[in-house]
């Protein structure tokens, strides 16, 4: 792991915006600077039956999702926003593997947030900030973010795949987190491999890695078993990895 340096909250936010807009150097600096943060979150899941290196890689995927979804209008520090995203990615992985159960508390909090946001918008005609939701509901900002991020739009079985999502360079960062993914040739190879995937496999790819659906949720949408989704996903990832060889 590369050496890291301490950055101020403003520096973190600034780098996050640059990284979100495609600045590769800013993204690398942000990952290196937050190595201790990712490591601290990953440590919580040691002993769950998954190797540390695998957990760290999954946590990094969550961190990259935090970069891609971060918005300064949230009025929170980037690190505050990133922690629940890292947690969520690891929990999603462990949940799919049957190692942990889904928390009903998040679903309950999500409903409370929706009610509060609806009432707030009626009164002020604007979205409340995360800090305002946190204070009103007596919840931590991290828990508020976790609940808000857990609500993803549903996709019907007949829904068309968003080609701009699947063909974007972000797929490389989200699926194959390694130094080689920064190489333009690798990105081109993966994009071409995705284009050649059958329609159903591309839909599974979209649902799992761009809509953050669990394997069980994908199985219900695609109308196959969770075991079949797991096998197809493994095949897809192997296809993309083979494209890099």
N, C-alpha and C positions, 0 to 999 in steps of 0.2 A: 504493500500500500504506500502510495506517495505521501510525503510529509504534508501536514496541513497547517493552516494558520488561522488565528482567531479573527473573525470579522464582526463588525458592528451589525446591529439589526438593520440599519439603513443600507449598509453594504450588501447584506444578504438579500434584501428586497430588490435592490438594484440589479444584482447578478441574476436573480430569479426571473425578472422581467426580460433581461437580455437573453437568457437561456431559452425562455419560452418563445422568443422571437427568432430562434435559430442560431444564436451565438454559441458555437461549439466550445470555444475557449472558456466562456463564462460558465457553461454547464460543467466542464471538467473542474474548474476552480471551485464551484459550488459543491460538487460531490466530494472533492478532496477536503474541503473545509468542514464538511458535515460528516466525515467518517466517524468521529466519536459519537455523534448523535444517532446515526444509523446503527452503530455497534451497540449502543445502550438499549435501543429498542429491541434489537435482535436477541440480546442476552435474556430477555424476559421469556423467550420461547425455547431456550436450551433445555433438553430433556424431554421434548415432545416427540422424539422419534425421527427427527430430521437433522442432518449434519449442519454444523455451524456455517460452513461455506455456502451451502444451499440456502440457508435462512438469510444469510447476508445478501446473496444475489437477489432473492425475492424481495427483501427489504429495499434494495436499491431500485428495483422496478417500481415499488411504491413511491420512492423518493422522486423518481423521474415523472411519475404521474402527478406528483405534487407540483413539480415545475410546470408541467403542461397545463394544469388547471388553476394555478395561482393567479389571483387578481388583487391588485392593491386596494380595490374598493372594499375588500373584505375587512380592511382596517385591523389586520392582525399581523404579527411578525411571521415571516416565511417559515421559520422553524416551528412555530406554534401550529401552523397549517400542515407542515410536513409530517409531524409525528403521527397523527391519526391516519394519514394516508399510508405510512409505512406499516403501522399496526394493522390497518385494514387489509393490505395486500397479503401479509403473512397469515392473518386469521382466515382469509379467503382460501388460501392454499391449504391450510390445515383442515379447514371445514370440508373442502372437497375431498380430502383424503380420509375424512371421518375421524379426525383426531380431536376436534372440538365441536361443540354445538353452537348454533346461531343464537345470539343474545336477543331476547324479546324486549329488553330494555331499550335498545336502539330503535326498534320499531315504534315503541311507545313514545320515546322522545321525539321522533320524527313527526308524529301526529301532533304533539304539543307545539312543535316549532311551526308546523303548517298553520295551525290555528292562530298562533301569535302573529305570524307574518301577515295572514289575511286581515286580522284586526288592525294591525299597524298600518297597512297600506290604505285601509279605509279612512283612517284618521289623518295620515300624513301624506298619502299619495306617493310613497316611495318605499324602497326596500330597507328594512332595518339592518344595521351593522351586526356582525357576529357578537361584538362586545355587548350590544344592547339586548340581544336574544339571551346571551349568557346570564346577564344580570336579572332579566325579567323572569327567567325560568329557574334561576338558582342552579345552573349547570356550568361546568367548566367550558371554556372556549373549545378545547380539544374535543369534548364530547358533542358539542353542538356541531362542529365541523364534520365529525364522524357520521352523525345522523344525517346531516344535509347531503353529504357525499354518497351515502348509502342509497339514496333515492335516485334511481336511474330510469330513464324512459323505457317503456316496454316496447318490444319489437314483435310484430305478428309473424306467423310462419310465411306469409306471402309478401312480407316487406322486402323492398329492393335494397341491395347492399350499397352503401355509400362508397363509391369508387374512390372519392377523394381521400377518405379515411384509409382505405386499404393500400392505396398507392403512395401515401405520404411517407417521408423518411422517418416519421415517428415510429412506425412499426418496428424498425430495427432496434431502437432503444427499448421498446416495450417488450419485445420478445427475446432478444439475444443481447444481454448486457455484457459486453466485453470490449476490450480495446479495439478489436478488429471492426466493430460495428461503426466506427467513425470513418472507416475507409469507404470512399465513394463507390468503388467497384463492388464491395460487399452489399451496399445499399441497392445498387442496380440489380445485382444477382437475386436478392430477396424479392424485390418488386416484380421481377420477371417470373419468379417461382410462384408468387401469389396469383398473378394473372392466369397461370396455368392450372390452378386448383379448381376442382369441380364446384358448382354453385353451392351445394350444401356445406362443403368444407370451408368455403370462403365466408359463409354466413356464420358458421361456428366460430371462426377466427374473429369475426367482427363482434359477435356477442360476448365472447370470453375476454378479449383483450381491449376492446374499445367501448363496450357497454358495461363491463365489469360484472357480467352475469356469472353465477355459479354453474357448475356442470349440471346440477339438478334442474336449475332454471332453464338452461339451454335445452336439456332433454325434453322438458315440457313444451317449449316453443317449437322445437324441431320435430317433436312427437316420436322420439326414440327413447331407449333406456339410458340411464346415467352411465352405465358401463360402456355402452356404444359410443357415447360422447367422449368418454375418457380415452377409448382406443383411437377414435378418429383424431382427437386433439394431439395425442402422442405421435400419430402418423404425420399430421400437419407440421408439427415442430421439427420432426426428423427430416421432412422434405425441405424445410427452410434451412436447416443446418447443413444438409447435403449440398444446398445451393452455394454455400460458402467454401466448399472444398474444391 
